[in-house]
Amino acid sequence: MTSRSVVTTEQASLRTWLGLAVLALPTLLLAADITVLYLATPQLAASLRPTATELLWITDSYGFLIAAFLVPMGNLGDRIGRRRLLLMGAAAFAAGSVIAAYAPTPTALIAARALLGVAGSTLMPSTLALISNMFRDPTQRGMAIGIWAACLSGGVALGPVVGGALLASWWWGSAFLIAVPVMALLLVTAPLVLPEHRDPAPGRVDLISVALSLASVLPAIYGIKHLVAGSPITTSMISIGAGTISGALFVRRQLVIPDPLIDVKLFNVRQFRVAMIVMTVGISATAGVYLLVTHYLQQVAKLSPLQAGLWLLPSSGAMVLTSVLAPGLARRFAPGRIVGISLLTSAAGFATLTQLTADSGLPLVVLSIVVVYLGQGPIMALSTDLIVGSAPPRKAGAASALSETGTEFGLALGVAVLGSIGAGVYRQHIGVHIPRTLPPDSAEAAREGHSQAAAASTELPPAAGADLLHAADAALTSGLVVIAAIAAAVSAGLAILAWRAD
């Protein structure tokens, strides 16, 4: 996984480093937005009463739309200017956050989250593309991207703490409103310190490629999500097949048109290909496990959102540390070796988590996630630097979009697939262990999810309610153990792939 960047001695100015600090704002926010929602899910579920499928769509529609629109938006930034697109996206994200905060129904919230996904797709490629343009020295660019990756980790750390504090005193909508002041600050400061960059010869917009990119991502993820959730296999396979065919047509078109959205020939480079696979699949495994860990802390360990956020703080701190250290280590050791060892570290954390029970207590959960996130920092920092550094400066937006597409697709896919597997294990487990004397309505509600089981338990006699809640705790824990085992196996396989890439 060796970088292909061209060496230059151009050094960054003080204004450039101040610009990096400004770019940290949307990076922190978008990372925090995901973890805040994880913590807000129990309150949200109790307030809006979504079905299990609606709740998953509330969680992952944001990531799906980001993944679908990143490539078109990255190319748009190359054309109209990356700073301009950043500011447009910030304004739209602030407006979408207000709409989401006051959504009256699950359907309205899903729609608002989709709008936030489209707005978010303008932010991440813009920040990464601007960093690539602003820092031309490979060493400084690697350091800047390491800091950028650390900001993602910092957002993961701040999200639970800030969100938990808000949720302790306010309703679930406050988790969305924190975006408004952050985006306002970005709108004020960005024009002062960020330069404008665009492709001087962007070529024409190929609308067919844009349509094919959307038709590739959305049907494929929809089909995967519903297949794992137990929907009719015919409908799911048709959706997956449609996405796969659209993806093949998209790739074929990129190879023949003069101005492609993505330079697919980059995938012929083994190091680039491995970096994309490792980043996308590795993040997918982590995202799915993290979702169920937040549910475990609040629903099984009975922590408040703020308490759960504080217990998750050490893991995010571990990721910040290794994200910052990774670029320096890559100057002394082969990046593929560093990433391989990092993946094995994460695999060890996932394997430790498989020993969890409903009565294990917090130390095992916290230790496991700290070990997982110690391994995640170098994966993000080094893979991103390689992907962005592989493209010429004029195509920085497209390359950054490709990197972010892998990240967001991995996050969304992890929540959809592993989250659905965890939900399936929950339903199977509680179907076996649910008390037989339970009224049919309460039993049906309990099968929908832990939140519904907890609500049903309050309407039963104390002994029956306690039995139902214990069964729900054990079922949720079983789902977490299963997906942790899957994540451990996936991470070990990726470690072998990364090790052999150098």
ABEGO torsion letter per residue (X at the ends): XBBABBBBABBBBAAAAAAAAAAAAAAAAAAAAAAAAAAAAAAAAAAAGBBAAAAAAAAAAAAAAAAAAAAAAAAAAAAAEAAAAAAAAAAAAAAAAAAAAABABAAAAAAAAAAAAAAAAAAAAAAAAAAAAABABAAAAAAAAAAAAAAAAAAAAAAAAAAAAAAAABBAAAAAAAAAAAAAAAAAAAAAABBBBBBABAEBBBAAAAAAAAAAAAAAAAAAAAAAAGBBAAAAAAAAAAAAAAAAAAAAAAAABABBABBAAAAABAAAAAAAAAAAAAAAAAAAAAAAAAAAAAAAAGBBAAAAAAAAAAAAAAAAAAAAAAAAAAAABBAAAAAAAAAAAAAAAAAAAAABBAAAEAAAAAAAAAAAAAAAAAAAAAAAAAAAAABBAAAAAAAAAAAAAAAAAAAAAAAAAAAAAAAAAAAAAAAAABBAABBAAAAAAAAAEAAAAAAAAAABBAAAAAAAAAAAAAAAAAAAAAAAAAAAAAAAAAAAAAAAAX
